[in-house]
Amino acid sequence: MRKVFLCIGLSLLFLNVNAQVDETNNDWLAIKKTLNLYIDGQATGDSAMVAQAFHDSWQLKGFSDGEFRIIPKSKYLVGYKKRDSKPNNWSARTVFIDISNNAAVAKVEISTAKLLFTDYFNLLKTNQGWLIVDKISSRIPHKTVEVPVAKSKE
């Protein structure tokens, strides 16, 4: 009889673990979709696409000219200029996503011709799905290396 209860107990445990893994995978995919709205909107200058990824209360927090600044969603979105495709020398990648129940954090890097942007997002699972509620960001110039010119043999 003990063996029967042990088998039933282990079966229920594995079913529960499997259900949790499936939910985490679904959340990860939903968060990735939200991040891709942001990334694709950044690439093409599509403020409407970026806005879909943001909660209404979204804010950008960071330093500019040595001062801490908070920029609301409405002010942030007016700076976009729509283009047909992403610029040359532009790439983006999701570095990580960490999920805890209905909250998550993600790191995205966007590389342009001159700058590397590192964006950290806080996301919440809402009735509308996963949305970015705020962002902190930094940017640095790409490191350049001087290559000595070889002397020609004449």
C-alpha positions as CSV (number, residue, x, y, z in Angstrom):
1,M,0.0,0.0,0.0
2,R,2.9,2.4,0.8
3,K,4.3,1.8,-2.7
4,V,0.9,2.8,-4.2
5,F,0.8,6.1,-2.2
6,L,4.4,6.8,-3.0
7,C,3.7,6.3,-6.8
8,I,0.6,8.5,-6.6
9,G,2.5,11.2,-4.6
10,L,5.5,11.3,-7.0
11,S,3.1,11.4,-10.0
12,L,1.3,14.4,-8.6
13,L,4.6,16.1,-7.8
14,F,5.9,15.7,-11.4
15,L,2.6,16.9,-12.9
16,N,2.8,20.0,-10.7
17,V,6.4,20.7,-11.6
18,N,5.7,20.2,-15.3
19,A,2.7,22.7,-15.1
20,Q,5.0,25.3,-13.5
21,V,7.6,24.9,-16.2
22,D,5.0,25.3,-18.9
23,E,3.7,28.5,-17.3
24,T,7.2,29.9,-17.0
25,N,7.9,29.1,-20.6
26,N,4.7,30.8,-21.7
27,D,5.6,33.9,-19.6
28,W,9.1,34.0,-21.0
29,L,7.7,33.9,-24.6
30,A,5.2,36.6,-23.7
31,I,7.9,38.8,-22.2
32,K,10.1,38.3,-25.2
33,K,7.2,39.4,-27.5
34,T,6.9,42.6,-25.4
35,L,10.6,43.2,-25.6
36,N,10.5,42.6,-29.4
37,L,7.8,45.3,-29.8
38,Y,10.2,47.7,-28.1
39,I,13.3,46.5,-30.1
40,D,11.5,46.5,-33.5
41,G,10.0,49.9,-32.7
42,Q,13.4,51.3,-31.8
43,A,14.9,49.9,-35.0
44,T,12.3,51.5,-37.3
45,G,11.4,54.6,-35.3
46,D,7.8,53.3,-34.8
47,S,6.6,55.1,-31.7
48,A,3.2,53.3,-31.8
49,M,5.0,49.9,-31.7
50,V,7.1,51.0,-28.8
51,A,4.0,52.3,-27.0
52,Q,2.4,48.9,-27.2
53,A,5.2,47.5,-25.0
54,F,4.8,50.2,-22.3
55,H,2.3,50.4,-19.4
56,D,0.6,53.8,-19.2
57,S,2.6,54.7,-16.1
58,W,6.0,53.9,-17.9
59,Q,8.9,56.2,-17.1
60,L,12.6,56.4,-18.3
61,K,15.0,57.1,-15.4
62,G,18.6,58.0,-15.9
63,F,21.3,60.6,-15.9
64,S,21.8,63.2,-18.6
65,D,24.4,66.0,-18.3
66,G,25.1,64.9,-14.8
67,E,21.5,65.3,-13.6
68,F,19.0,62.6,-12.6
69,R,16.0,62.8,-15.0
70,I,12.6,61.1,-15.2
71,I,11.0,61.2,-18.6
72,P,7.3,60.1,-18.8
73,K,6.0,57.9,-21.6
74,S,4.2,60.8,-23.5
75,K,7.4,62.9,-23.7
76,Y,9.6,59.9,-24.6
77,L,7.5,58.8,-27.5
78,V,7.4,62.1,-29.4
79,G,11.1,61.9,-30.2
80,Y,10.7,59.1,-32.7
81,K,11.3,59.5,-36.5
82,K,9.7,56.7,-38.5
83,R,11.9,55.0,-41.1
84,D,11.3,52.0,-43.5
85,S,14.0,49.8,-42.1
86,K,16.5,49.6,-39.3
87,P,19.7,51.6,-40.0
88,N,23.0,49.9,-41.0
89,N,25.3,49.0,-38.1
90,W,22.2,48.6,-35.8
91,S,21.6,45.5,-33.8
92,A,19.9,44.5,-30.6
93,R,19.8,41.5,-28.3
94,T,18.0,40.4,-25.2
95,V,20.7,39.6,-22.6
96,F,18.5,38.0,-20.0
97,I,15.0,37.7,-18.6
98,D,14.3,36.9,-14.9
99,I,10.7,36.1,-13.9
100,S,9.3,35.9,-10.4
101,N,5.6,35.2,-10.5
102,N,3.9,38.3,-12.0
103,A,7.1,40.5,-12.0
104,A,10.1,40.3,-14.3
105,V,13.3,42.2,-15.1
106,A,15.1,42.1,-18.5
107,K,18.3,43.5,-20.0
108,V,18.5,44.6,-23.6
109,E,21.5,45.9,-25.5
110,I,21.2,48.0,-28.6
111,S,24.2,48.8,-30.7
112,T,24.2,51.7,-33.1
113,A,27.0,52.9,-35.4
114,K,28.4,55.0,-32.5
115,L,26.8,54.0,-29.3
116,L,26.0,50.9,-27.1
117,F,22.8,51.3,-25.2
118,T,22.1,49.1,-22.2
119,D,18.5,49.1,-21.1
120,Y,17.1,47.5,-18.0
121,F,13.4,46.9,-17.9
122,N,11.0,46.2,-15.1
123,L,7.9,44.3,-16.3
124,L,4.6,43.4,-14.7
125,K,2.0,40.8,-15.8
126,T,-1.2,42.8,-16.2
127,N,-4.7,42.0,-17.6
128,Q,-3.3,43.2,-21.0
129,G,-0.3,40.8,-20.7
130,W,3.3,41.6,-19.8
131,L,4.1,45.3,-20.0
132,I,7.2,47.3,-19.4
133,V,6.5,49.6,-16.4
134,D,9.9,51.4,-16.3
135,K,13.3,51.6,-17.8
136,I,16.7,52.7,-16.7
137,S,19.3,53.1,-19.4
138,S,23.0,53.9,-20.0
139,R,24.9,54.6,-23.2
140,I,28.6,54.5,-24.0
141,P,30.5,55.2,-27.1
142,H,31.9,52.1,-28.9
143,K,35.5,51.5,-28.1
144,T,37.7,52.3,-31.1
145,V,41.2,51.1,-31.7
146,E,43.8,52.8,-33.7
147,V,45.4,50.5,-36.2
148,P,48.9,51.6,-37.3
149,V,49.3,52.0,-41.0
150,A,51.8,49.7,-42.6
151,K,54.6,51.4,-44.4
152,S,54.7,50.7,-48.0
153,K,57.8,49.2,-49.6
154,E,59.0,51.3,-52.4
